[in-house]
Amino acid sequence: MTYEELVKTLAYGEEYNFYYNNEEYWISKNKEGNYLTKVIDGTTQSFANSDELLEKAKIDGKTIKELWHVIKYNF
């Protein structure tokens, strides 16, 4: 999957689990918003929509796009 495909599928409501530095993360959605959750401790970042999540969600101070070269094989 390309980053552009991720953007499109998240906009349609797809949810994904992925790993970064041996830690599991979950991108999820409900009628109230979109979320990035660190599974091990439940730390959750909340956003109004998938575009905002991709723009503002941070893992180790980096966006998903900045980490894509490392995490893309999870999708």
CYANA upper distance limits for C-alpha pairs under 8 A (distance plus 0.5 A):
  1 MET  CA      5 GLU  CA      6.56
  1 MET  CA      6 LEU  CA      7.38
  1 MET  CA     72 LYS  CA      7.55
  1 MET  CA     73 TYR  CA      8.50
  1 MET  CA     75 PHE  CA      6.69
  2 THR  CA      6 LEU  CA      6.90
  2 THR  CA     72 LYS  CA      7.94
  3 TYR  CA      7 VAL  CA      6.83
  3 TYR  CA     65 LYS  CA      7.69
  3 TYR  CA     68 TRP  CA      7.56
  3 TYR  CA     72 LYS  CA      8.19
  4 GLU  CA      8 LYS  CA      6.93
  5 GLU  CA      9 THR  CA      6.61
  6 LEU  CA     10 LEU  CA      6.50
  7 VAL  CA     11 ALA  CA      6.82
  7 VAL  CA     50 SER  CA      8.13
  7 VAL  CA     51 ASP  CA      8.05
  7 VAL  CA     54 LEU  CA      8.37
  8 LYS  CA     12 TYR  CA      7.02
  9 THR  CA     13 GLY  CA      6.98
  9 THR  CA     14 GLU  CA      6.02
 10 LEU  CA     14 GLU  CA      5.45
 10 LEU  CA     15 GLU  CA      7.28
 10 LEU  CA     50 SER  CA      6.51
 11 ALA  CA     49 ASN  CA      8.35
 11 ALA  CA     50 SER  CA      6.28
 11 ALA  CA     51 ASP  CA      8.05
 13 GLY  CA     29 LYS  CA      6.99
 14 GLU  CA     28 SER  CA      8.04
 14 GLU  CA     29 LYS  CA      8.28
 15 GLU  CA     26 TRP  CA      7.93
 15 GLU  CA     27 ILE  CA      5.94
 15 GLU  CA     28 SER  CA      5.34
 15 GLU  CA     29 LYS  CA      7.31
 16 TYR  CA     26 TRP  CA      6.23
 16 TYR  CA     27 ILE  CA      5.68
 16 TYR  CA     28 SER  CA      7.32
 16 TYR  CA     75 PHE  CA      7.98
 17 ASN  CA     24 GLU  CA      7.32
 17 ASN  CA     25 TYR  CA      6.07
 17 ASN  CA     26 TRP  CA      4.86
 17 ASN  CA     27 ILE  CA      6.82
 17 ASN  CA     74 ASN  CA      8.31
 18 PHE  CA     24 GLU  CA      6.19
 18 PHE  CA     25 TYR  CA      5.84
 18 PHE  CA     26 TRP  CA      6.97
 18 PHE  CA     71 ILE  CA      7.57
 18 PHE  CA     74 ASN  CA      5.85
 18 PHE  CA     75 PHE  CA      7.59
 19 TYR  CA     23 GLU  CA      5.79
 19 TYR  CA     24 GLU  CA      4.97
 19 TYR  CA     25 TYR  CA      6.48
 19 TYR  CA     71 ILE  CA      7.27
 19 TYR  CA     74 ASN  CA      7.29
 20 TYR  CA     24 GLU  CA      7.10
 20 TYR  CA     25 TYR  CA      8.01
 20 TYR  CA     70 VAL  CA      8.09
 20 TYR  CA     71 ILE  CA      6.83
 23 GLU  CA     38 LYS  CA      7.96
 23 GLU  CA     39 VAL  CA      8.15
 23 GLU  CA     40 ILE  CA      7.80
 24 GLU  CA     38 LYS  CA      6.70
 24 GLU  CA     39 VAL  CA      6.06
 24 GLU  CA     40 ILE  CA      7.49
 25 TYR  CA     36 LEU  CA      7.39
 25 TYR  CA     37 THR  CA      6.00
 25 TYR  CA     38 LYS  CA      5.07
 25 TYR  CA     39 VAL  CA      5.96
 26 TRP  CA     35 TYR  CA      8.28
 26 TRP  CA     36 LEU  CA      6.19
 26 TRP  CA     37 THR  CA      5.59
 26 TRP  CA     38 LYS  CA      7.05
 26 TRP  CA     39 VAL  CA      7.19
 27 ILE  CA     34 ASN  CA      7.84
 27 ILE  CA     35 TYR  CA      6.12
 27 ILE  CA     36 LEU  CA      5.19
 27 ILE  CA     37 THR  CA      7.02
 28 SER  CA     34 ASN  CA      6.26
 28 SER  CA     35 TYR  CA      5.68
 28 SER  CA     36 LEU  CA      7.10
 28 SER  CA     37 THR  CA      8.47
 29 LYS  CA     33 GLY  CA      6.30
 29 LYS  CA     34 ASN  CA      4.87
 29 LYS  CA     35 TYR  CA      6.64
 30 ASN  CA     34 ASN  CA      7.06
 32 GLU  CA     48 ALA  CA      7.76
 33 GLY  CA     46 SER  CA      7.37
 33 GLY  CA     47 PHE  CA      6.16
 33 GLY  CA     48 ALA  CA      5.21
 33 GLY  CA     49 ASN  CA      6.03
 33 GLY  CA     50 SER  CA      8.50
 34 ASN  CA     46 SER  CA      6.49
 34 ASN  CA     47 PHE  CA      5.64
 34 ASN  CA     48 ALA  CA      6.64
 34 ASN  CA     49 ASN  CA      5.85
 34 ASN  CA     50 SER  CA      6.39
 34 ASN  CA     53 LEU  CA      7.17
 35 TYR  CA     44 THR  CA      6.96
 35 TYR  CA     45 GLN  CA      6.07
 35 TYR  CA     46 SER  CA      5.23
 35 TYR  CA     47 PHE  CA      6.62
 35 TYR  CA     53 LEU  CA      7.57
 36 LEU  CA     44 THR  CA      6.09
 36 LEU  CA     45 GLN  CA      5.71
 36 LEU  CA     46 SER  CA      7.31
 36 LEU  CA     53 LEU  CA      7.99
 36 LEU  CA     57 ALA  CA      7.45
 37 THR  CA     42 GLY  CA      6.45
 37 THR  CA     43 THR  CA      6.04
 37 THR  CA     44 THR  CA      4.75
 37 THR  CA     45 GLN  CA      6.90
 38 LYS  CA     42 GLY  CA      5.94
 38 LYS  CA     43 THR  CA      5.78
 38 LYS  CA     44 THR  CA      6.97
 39 VAL  CA     43 THR  CA      7.79
 45 GLN  CA     57 ALA  CA      7.21
 46 SER  CA     53 LEU  CA      8.05
 47 PHE  CA     52 GLU  CA      6.46
 47 PHE  CA     53 LEU  CA      6.00
 48 ALA  CA     52 GLU  CA      7.00
 48 ALA  CA     53 LEU  CA      8.16
 49 ASN  CA     53 LEU  CA      6.87
 50 SER  CA     54 LEU  CA      6.68
 51 ASP  CA     55 GLU  CA      6.67
 52 GLU  CA     56 LYS  CA      6.32
 52 GLU  CA     57 ALA  CA      8.20
 53 LEU  CA     57 ALA  CA      5.59
 54 LEU  CA     63 THR  CA      7.27
 54 LEU  CA     64 ILE  CA      6.71
 54 LEU  CA     65 LYS  CA      7.68
 55 GLU  CA     63 THR  CA      7.26
 56 LYS  CA     63 THR  CA      7.14
 57 ALA  CA     62 LYS  CA      8.37
 57 ALA  CA     63 THR  CA      6.27
 57 ALA  CA     64 ILE  CA      7.63
 58 LYS  CA     62 LYS  CA      5.49
 58 LYS  CA     63 THR  CA      5.36
 58 LYS  CA     64 ILE  CA      7.59
 59 ILE  CA     63 THR  CA      6.94
 59 ILE  CA     64 ILE  CA      7.98
 62 LYS  CA     66 GLU  CA      6.38
 62 LYS  CA     67 LEU  CA      7.19
 63 THR  CA     67 LEU  CA      6.88
 64 ILE  CA     68 TRP  CA      6.30
 67 LEU  CA     71 ILE  CA      6.73
 68 TRP  CA     72 LYS  CA      5.71
 71 ILE  CA     75 PHE  CA      8.22
